[in-house]
């Protein structure tokens, strides 16, 4: 079972379904975009870890589709909106995650094999 991808995907969906009034205000410019980069980096790493035979460019395309889906979902949430810049940050996160996958995979393998 490919649990890591499911967990990260669900966490992203939960994050985008939080109403805008429940998101704390942060006075630092760019924190929102950093969160998007981090979420989609984690998603790309999880997908590549769970499905190593899938080519990185396919993961990127599906990731962009997932990003679009999350932005569309936000149209139905109070205080949230579709943001093209969030999608750009998501794309940057996907690329970063794909670049970090070899290192992250070694770390994840160590974590999961040490538990066995």
Secondary structure by P-SEA (a helix, b strand, c coil): cccaaaaaaaaaaaaaacccccbbbbcccaaaaaaaaaaaaaaaaaaaaacccccaaaaaaaaaaaaaaaaaaacccccbbbbaaaaaaaaaaaaaaaaaaaaaaaaaaaaaaaac
